[in-house]
Amino acid sequence: MIPAPPGQEPAGFTVGPELWLLLLGVIATIGVALIFFFLMRRMVQEEHEHAGDDEGESLE
């Protein structure tokens, strides 16, 4: 890599604080989505189990 002149940023890709915040936001969003889908799947499974117990009754 060619060194930059004094007072100038080096050429190429630099990792700044904005990139770390973006990465943190993406990871947090994926984490929240995974938790949401896990809880929804559990809720649907419980609903199916309860529906099997009460075959003669309607949910209304």
C-alpha positions, -999 to 999 in steps of 0.1 A, spaced: 0 0 0 13 35 -8 17 56 23 -5 87 23 9 122 25 9 139 59 -26 153 68 -44 129 45 -62 97 53 -47 65 39 -62 52 7 -85 22 8 -112 9 30 -112 21 66 -133 7 94 -148 37 113 -172 38 142 -201 42 119 -194 8 104 -193 -8 138 -226 7 147 -241 -5 115 -228 -40 121 -242 -39 157 -276 -28 144 -277 -56 118 -267 -82 144 -293 -68 169 -320 -69 142 -312 -105 133 -312 -114 170 -346 -99 176 -361 -116 145 -348 -150 157 -363 -145 192 -396 -134 176 -397 -165 153 -388 -188 181 -415 -175 203 -441 -176 175 -432 -212 167 -436 -222 204 -469 -204 206 -482 -222 175 -470 -256 188 -488 -250 221 -520 -240 202 -519 -272 183 -514 -292 215 -544 -275 231 -565 -280 199 -558 -317 201 -571 -318 237 -603 -300 229 -614 -317 197 -652 -313 204 -650 -276 213 -646 -246 190 -621 -218 198 -648 -191 197 
